[in-house]
Protein backbone atom coordinates (compact mmCIF):
# COMPACT_ATOMS: atom_id res chain seq x y z
CA UNK A 1 0.00 0.00 0.00
CA UNK A 2 1.07 3.63 -0.53
CA UNK A 3 2.78 5.38 2.33
CA UNK A 4 0.30 7.58 4.14
CA UNK A 5 0.76 11.35 4.18
CA UNK A 6 -0.41 12.96 7.41
CA UNK A 7 -1.12 16.70 7.70
CA UNK A 8 -1.79 17.97 11.20
CA UNK A 9 -1.96 21.32 12.92
CA UNK A 10 -3.97 23.37 15.40
CA UNK A 11 -7.33 24.85 14.61
CA UNK A 12 -7.24 27.77 12.13
CA UNK A 13 -3.81 26.80 10.78
CA UNK A 14 -5.08 26.09 7.24
CA UNK A 15 -4.30 22.36 7.26
CA UNK A 16 -7.46 21.35 5.37
CA UNK A 17 -6.79 23.78 2.52
CA UNK A 18 -3.23 22.42 2.30
CA UNK A 19 -4.44 18.82 2.24
CA UNK A 20 -6.91 19.65 -0.54
CA UNK A 21 -4.24 21.43 -2.61
CA UNK A 22 -1.91 18.46 -2.19
CA UNK A 23 -4.67 15.99 -3.06
CA UNK A 24 -5.28 17.87 -6.31
CA UNK A 25 -1.61 17.49 -7.22
CA UNK A 26 -1.13 13.81 -6.41
CA UNK A 27 -4.54 12.27 -6.99
CA UNK A 28 -5.23 12.00 -3.29
CA UNK A 29 -8.23 11.44 -1.08
CA UNK A 30 -8.55 12.93 2.37
CA UNK A 31 -9.28 10.88 5.47
CA UNK A 32 -10.43 13.23 8.22
CA UNK A 33 -8.95 13.04 11.73
CA UNK A 34 -11.47 15.28 13.47
CA UNK A 35 -13.48 13.91 16.39
CA UNK A 36 -16.48 16.20 15.80
CA UNK A 37 -16.74 16.39 12.01
CA UNK A 38 -18.02 12.81 12.06
CA UNK A 39 -21.45 14.16 13.08
CA UNK A 40 -24.05 15.05 10.46
CA UNK A 41 -25.66 18.51 10.52
CA UNK A 42 -22.98 19.78 12.92
CA UNK A 43 -21.35 21.78 10.16
CA UNK A 44 -20.65 25.38 11.15
CA UNK A 45 -19.51 24.65 14.69
CA UNK A 46 -17.11 21.94 13.57
CA UNK A 47 -15.77 24.01 10.67
CA UNK A 48 -16.34 21.39 7.99
CA UNK A 49 -16.12 23.92 5.15
CA UNK A 50 -17.00 21.16 2.70
CA UNK A 51 -16.89 23.57 -0.24
CA UNK A 52 -13.11 23.71 0.29
CA UNK A 53 -12.83 20.11 -0.90
CA UNK A 54 -14.24 20.75 -4.36
CA UNK A 55 -13.91 17.49 -6.31
CA UNK A 56 -11.45 15.94 -3.83
CA UNK A 57 -13.05 12.90 -2.19
CA UNK A 58 -13.11 12.85 1.61
CA UNK A 59 -13.83 10.19 4.23
CA UNK A 60 -14.98 10.01 7.88
CA UNK A 61 -17.00 13.21 7.74
CA UNK A 62 -20.80 13.06 8.26
CA UNK A 63 -20.80 9.38 9.24
CA UNK A 64 -22.96 9.36 12.39
CA UNK A 65 -25.90 11.12 13.99
CA UNK A 66 -25.70 13.95 16.54
CA UNK A 67 -26.43 12.81 20.06
CA UNK A 68 -24.38 9.63 19.68
CA UNK A 69 -20.98 9.14 21.31
CA UNK A 70 -18.40 8.38 18.64
CA UNK A 71 -15.12 7.17 20.11
CA UNK A 72 -11.53 6.22 19.39
CA UNK A 73 -12.31 2.53 18.96
CA UNK A 74 -14.87 3.31 16.25
CA UNK A 75 -12.49 5.76 14.60
CA UNK A 76 -9.70 3.20 14.37
CA UNK A 77 -12.02 0.74 12.64
CA UNK A 78 -13.48 3.36 10.29
CA UNK A 79 -10.03 4.67 9.45
CA UNK A 80 -8.70 1.24 8.50
CA UNK A 81 -11.67 0.64 6.17
CA UNK A 82 -11.27 4.05 4.53
CA UNK A 83 -7.50 3.70 4.20
CA UNK A 84 -7.74 0.26 2.59
CA UNK A 85 -10.46 1.46 0.24
CA UNK A 86 -8.41 4.47 -0.93
CA UNK A 87 -5.27 2.38 -1.46
CA UNK A 88 -7.08 -0.45 -3.27
CA UNK A 89 -8.45 2.04 -5.79
CA UNK A 90 -4.94 3.31 -6.53
CA UNK A 91 -5.46 6.70 -4.93
CA UNK A 92 -3.13 8.45 -2.46
CA UNK A 93 -4.37 8.55 1.17
CA UNK A 94 -3.93 11.84 3.06
CA UNK A 95 -4.81 11.85 6.75
CA UNK A 96 -5.71 15.37 7.84
CA UNK A 97 -6.96 16.79 11.10
CA UNK A 98 -6.33 18.22 14.51
CA UNK A 99 -7.41 15.41 16.83
CA UNK A 100 -3.98 14.28 17.94
CA UNK A 101 -5.22 11.21 19.79
CA UNK A 102 -6.91 9.86 16.65
CA UNK A 103 -3.83 10.53 14.51
CA UNK A 104 -1.42 8.95 16.96
CA UNK A 105 -3.66 5.93 17.51
CA UNK A 106 -3.92 4.97 13.84
CA UNK A 107 -0.25 5.65 13.09
CA UNK A 108 0.94 3.59 16.07
CA UNK A 109 -1.72 0.91 15.57
CA UNK A 110 -3.25 1.03 19.04
CA UNK A 111 -5.98 -1.51 18.19
CA UNK A 112 -8.32 -0.73 21.08
CA UNK A 113 -11.08 -3.10 22.13
CA UNK A 114 -14.53 -1.63 22.84
CA UNK A 115 -15.31 -0.77 26.45
CA UNK A 116 -19.00 -1.31 27.34
CA UNK A 117 -20.83 0.82 29.88
CA UNK A 118 -20.45 -0.27 33.49
CA UNK A 119 -23.79 0.44 35.25
CA UNK A 120 -22.45 -0.46 38.72
CA UNK A 121 -19.47 1.88 38.37
CA UNK A 122 -21.70 4.64 37.02
CA UNK A 123 -24.01 4.29 40.01
CA UNK A 124 -21.03 4.58 42.36
CA UNK A 125 -19.82 7.74 40.62
CA UNK A 126 -23.22 9.42 40.39
CA UNK A 127 -23.40 12.59 42.44
CA UNK A 128 -19.65 13.09 42.69
CA UNK A 129 -18.33 16.54 41.82
CA UNK A 130 -16.23 17.18 38.72
CA UNK A 131 -13.22 17.78 40.98
CA UNK A 132 -13.72 14.40 42.67
CA UNK A 133 -14.12 12.65 39.31
CA UNK A 134 -10.97 14.33 37.99
CA UNK A 135 -8.99 13.10 41.01
CA UNK A 136 -10.26 9.54 40.47
CA UNK A 137 -9.34 9.68 36.78
CA UNK A 138 -5.83 10.99 37.51
CA UNK A 139 -5.25 8.13 39.95
CA UNK A 140 -6.46 5.52 37.45
CA UNK A 141 -4.33 6.98 34.65
CA UNK A 142 -1.29 6.90 36.94
CA UNK A 143 -1.92 3.20 37.63
CA UNK A 144 -2.29 2.52 33.91
CA UNK A 145 0.84 4.48 33.06
CA UNK A 146 -1.12 6.92 30.89
CA UNK A 147 -1.05 10.69 31.18
CA UNK A 148 -3.68 13.41 31.32
CA UNK A 149 -2.61 14.79 27.92
CA UNK A 150 -5.44 17.29 27.81
CA UNK A 151 -8.52 18.36 29.75
CA UNK A 152 -11.23 17.28 27.32
CA UNK A 153 -11.88 14.13 29.38
CA UNK A 154 -12.87 16.25 32.36
CA UNK A 155 -14.68 19.27 30.94
CA UNK A 156 -18.02 17.74 32.01
CA UNK A 157 -18.98 15.12 34.60
CA UNK A 158 -20.33 12.83 31.87
CA UNK A 159 -17.04 12.85 30.00
CA UNK A 160 -15.12 12.25 33.21
CA UNK A 161 -17.31 9.28 34.13
CA UNK A 162 -16.82 7.73 30.69
CA UNK A 163 -13.07 8.27 30.92
CA UNK A 164 -13.04 6.59 34.36
CA UNK A 165 -15.03 3.72 32.88
CA UNK A 166 -12.45 3.23 30.12
CA UNK A 167 -9.47 3.45 32.48
CA UNK A 168 -11.12 1.02 34.91
CA UNK A 169 -11.68 -1.47 32.10
CA UNK A 170 -8.08 -1.07 30.93
CA UNK A 171 -6.85 -1.74 34.46
CA UNK A 172 -8.92 -4.92 34.58
CA UNK A 173 -7.66 -5.85 31.09
CA UNK A 174 -11.25 -5.86 29.81
CA UNK A 175 -10.32 -3.15 27.34
CA UNK A 176 -6.92 -4.57 26.46
CA UNK A 177 -5.21 -3.45 23.29
CA UNK A 178 -4.85 -5.78 20.36
CA UNK A 179 -2.09 -3.94 18.50
CA UNK A 180 -2.29 -3.41 14.78
CA UNK A 181 0.73 -2.95 12.57
CA UNK A 182 1.96 0.67 12.80
CA UNK A 183 1.48 2.70 9.63
CA UNK A 184 4.41 4.28 7.87
CA UNK A 185 3.64 7.92 7.26
CA UNK A 186 5.29 11.18 6.32
CA UNK A 187 3.91 13.56 8.96
CA UNK A 188 3.65 17.26 8.09
CA UNK A 189 2.71 19.88 10.66
CA UNK A 190 1.37 23.31 9.80
CA UNK A 191 3.20 25.70 12.09
CA UNK A 192 1.39 28.94 12.81
CA UNK A 193 2.62 31.80 14.99
CA UNK A 194 0.66 32.06 18.26
CA UNK A 195 -0.49 35.64 17.67
CA UNK A 196 -1.61 34.91 14.10
CA UNK A 197 -3.38 31.78 15.30
CA UNK A 198 -5.26 33.77 17.92
CA UNK A 199 -6.20 36.41 15.33
CA UNK A 200 -7.50 33.77 12.91
CA UNK A 201 -9.46 32.00 15.65
CA UNK A 202 -11.18 35.25 16.66
CA UNK A 203 -11.99 36.14 13.04
CA UNK A 204 -13.31 32.67 12.31
CA UNK A 205 -15.45 32.57 15.43
CA UNK A 206 -17.04 35.88 14.48
CA UNK A 207 -17.69 34.59 10.94
CA UNK A 208 -19.25 31.38 12.25
CA UNK A 209 -21.57 33.22 14.61
CA UNK A 210 -22.60 35.58 11.81
CA UNK A 211 -22.93 32.60 9.47
CA UNK A 212 -25.65 30.84 11.47
CA UNK A 213 -23.99 28.84 14.25
CA UNK A 214 -26.71 29.78 16.74
CA UNK A 215 -29.40 28.70 14.28
CA UNK A 216 -27.53 25.42 13.72
CA UNK A 217 -27.65 24.66 17.44
CA UNK A 218 -31.33 25.66 17.63
CA UNK A 219 -32.10 23.28 14.74
CA UNK A 220 -30.30 20.40 16.46
CA UNK A 221 -32.22 21.04 19.68
CA UNK A 222 -35.47 21.22 17.68
CA UNK A 223 -34.72 17.74 16.32
CA UNK A 224 -34.98 16.47 19.88
CA UNK A 225 -31.27 16.21 20.62
CA UNK A 226 -30.81 16.86 24.34
CA UNK A 227 -29.01 20.04 25.33
CA UNK A 228 -26.64 18.01 27.53
CA UNK A 229 -25.71 15.85 24.53
CA UNK A 230 -24.69 18.94 22.56
CA UNK A 231 -22.84 20.37 25.56
CA UNK A 232 -20.93 17.05 25.71
CA UNK A 233 -19.31 17.88 22.35
CA UNK A 234 -17.64 20.93 23.87
CA UNK A 235 -16.44 24.25 22.45
CA UNK A 236 -18.99 25.85 20.09
CA UNK A 237 -21.73 23.36 20.92
CA UNK A 238 -21.21 23.66 24.67
CA UNK A 239 -21.27 27.46 24.89
CA UNK A 240 -23.78 28.21 22.14
CA UNK A 241 -26.18 25.62 23.61
CA UNK A 242 -25.81 27.20 27.04
CA UNK A 243 -26.65 30.55 25.43
CA UNK A 244 -29.68 29.17 23.57
CA UNK A 245 -31.14 27.52 26.69
CA UNK A 246 -30.64 30.70 28.70
CA UNK A 247 -27.71 29.77 30.94
CA UNK A 248 -25.41 32.39 29.41
CA UNK A 249 -25.91 35.82 27.89
CA UNK A 250 -24.57 36.40 24.37
CA UNK A 251 -21.55 38.50 25.41
CA UNK A 252 -20.55 36.02 28.12
CA UNK A 253 -20.99 33.11 25.71
CA UNK A 254 -18.73 34.80 23.17
CA UNK A 255 -16.09 35.63 25.76
CA UNK A 256 -15.96 32.13 27.27
CA UNK A 257 -16.07 30.41 23.89
CA UNK A 258 -13.22 32.46 22.48
CA UNK A 259 -11.08 31.64 25.54
CA UNK A 260 -11.98 27.95 25.24
CA UNK A 261 -10.97 27.76 21.57
CA UNK A 262 -7.65 29.47 22.25
CA UNK A 263 -7.01 26.98 25.06
CA UNK A 264 -8.01 24.10 22.79
CA UNK A 265 -5.52 25.20 20.11
CA UNK A 266 -2.80 25.38 22.75
CA UNK A 267 -3.64 21.83 23.90
CA UNK A 268 -3.48 20.62 20.31
CA UNK A 269 0.05 21.97 19.97
CA UNK A 270 1.00 20.42 23.31
CA UNK A 271 -0.20 17.06 21.99
CA UNK A 272 1.75 17.40 18.74
CA UNK A 273 4.94 18.33 20.62
CA UNK A 274 4.30 15.31 22.79
CA UNK A 275 4.09 13.14 19.69
CA UNK A 276 7.59 14.32 18.78
CA UNK A 277 8.82 13.32 22.24
CA UNK A 278 7.15 9.94 21.73
CA UNK A 279 9.18 9.28 18.60
CA UNK A 280 7.30 10.90 15.71
CA UNK A 281 9.15 13.04 13.19
CA UNK A 282 6.94 15.98 12.25
CA UNK A 283 8.09 18.12 9.33
CA UNK A 284 6.84 21.61 10.22
CA UNK A 285 5.84 23.99 7.42
CA UNK A 286 5.21 27.70 7.95
CA UNK A 287 1.49 28.44 7.65
CA UNK A 288 2.18 31.83 6.07
CA UNK A 289 4.03 30.45 3.04
CA UNK A 290 2.18 30.64 -0.29
CA UNK A 291 0.12 27.50 -0.93
CA UNK A 292 2.29 26.44 -3.87
CA UNK A 293 5.42 26.65 -1.70
CA UNK A 294 3.82 24.50 0.98
CA UNK A 295 2.69 21.88 -1.53
CA UNK A 296 6.14 21.86 -3.17
CA UNK A 297 7.78 21.31 0.23
CA UNK A 298 5.60 18.25 0.83
CA UNK A 299 6.24 16.88 -2.67
CA UNK A 300 9.96 17.12 -1.96
CA UNK A 301 9.50 15.29 1.35
CA UNK A 302 7.74 12.38 -0.33
CA UNK A 303 10.02 12.39 -3.42
CA UNK A 304 6.95 12.73 -5.60
CA UNK A 305 7.36 12.49 -9.34
CA UNK A 306 4.63 12.66 -11.95
Secondary structure by P-SEA (a helix, b strand, c coil): ccbbbbbbbccccaaaaaaaaaaaacbbbbbbcccccccccccccccccccccccccccccccccccccccaaaaaaaaaaaaaaaaaacbbbbbbccaaaaaaaaaaccccccccccaaaaaaaccccaaaaaaaaaaaaaaaccccccccccccaaaaaaaaaaaaaaaacccccccccccccbbbbbcccaaaaaaaaaaaaaaaaaacaaaaaaaaaaacccaaaaaaacaaaaaaaaaaaccccaaaaaaaaaaaaaaaaaaaaaaaaaaaaaccccccccccccaaaaaaaaaaaacccc
